[in-house]
Amino acid sequence: MDKGIYCLVLATAGTTVRTGALGEIVFPEGWYVYVGSALGTGGLKRLDRHVTLFRDRNKSPKWHIDHLLLDPGFTLEYTVSAATGYDLECLLAQRIGEQGIRGFGCSDCSCTTHLFFRERDPKKEIITAFKRLMLAPAIQTINTRGV
């Protein structure tokens, strides 16, 4: 499997989630973009883990994003990914950056966050960010019910 970077795009009608060391976080209604890296063993197969966690919701959380994937107040709408052998996760987060949840998903880097908030579907913005990094984004729809 290719190595690469990805975004998980989730939506909520508004919820509060306890996210491990970050504690209880209030998530207003809207869309959330999580930026992740899949450069380790298994590569972009990591996306399968996230999707399975969202669909089954009967496992224990390991990372910050797992708390959102397991919470019934969130739906995983789609993923955007691209194959690359370069560590571009933080650069992608900077390209998407703006409003976000401080300290979320970035304990292993110096970024402010890897989880960003939008009031509307950010698909076009995410695709543009990937293309500006000279990457070919692939989109996988997860939630077919709509928001």
RAWO-V262398 format. One record per pair of residues at least 24 apart in sequence whose C-alpha atoms are under 7 Angstrom apart, sorted by sequence separation. I is the first residue (numbers start at 0). J is the second residue. D is the distance in whole Angstrom. If there is no record, write none. Layout:
BEGIN
I:J:D
I:J:D
END
This chain:
BEGIN
8:32:5
7:32:6
8:33:7
6:32:6
7:33:5
6:33:5
7:34:7
6:34:5
5:34:6
6:35:6
5:35:5
95:125:7
4:35:6
5:36:6
4:36:4
3:36:6
4:37:5
95:128:7
3:37:5
94:128:6
2:37:6
3:38:6
2:38:5
91:128:7
3:42:6
2:42:4
3:43:6
63:103:6
64:104:7
0:41:6
1:42:5
2:43:5
63:104:6
0:42:6
1:43:6
0:43:6
0:44:7
19:63:7
18:63:6
38:84:7
18:66:6
36:88:6
35:88:6
81:134:6
34:88:7
81:135:6
81:136:5
80:136:5
81:137:6
79:136:6
80:137:5
14:72:6
34:92:6
79:137:5
80:138:7
13:72:7
79:138:5
78:138:6
79:139:7
11:72:6
77:138:7
78:139:5
11:73:5
77:139:5
78:140:7
10:73:6
11:74:7
77:140:4
9:73:6
10:74:5
76:140:6
77:141:5
9:74:5
10:75:7
76:141:5
77:142:7
9:75:4
10:76:7
75:141:6
76:142:5
8:75:6
9:76:5
75:142:6
8:76:6
74:142:7
8:77:5
7:77:6
8:78:6
7:78:5
6:78:6
7:79:7
6:79:5
5:79:6
6:80:6
5:80:4
4:80:6
5:81:6
4:81:6
3:81:6
4:82:7
3:82:4
34:113:5
2:82:6
3:83:4
33:113:6
34:114:7
1:82:6
2:83:6
3:84:6
33:114:4
2:84:6
32:114:5
33:115:6
4:87:7
31:114:7
32:115:5
4:88:6
31:115:5
32:116:7
31:116:5
30:116:6
31:117:6
30:117:5
29:117:6
30:118:6
29:118:5
30:119:6
29:119:6
30:120:6
END
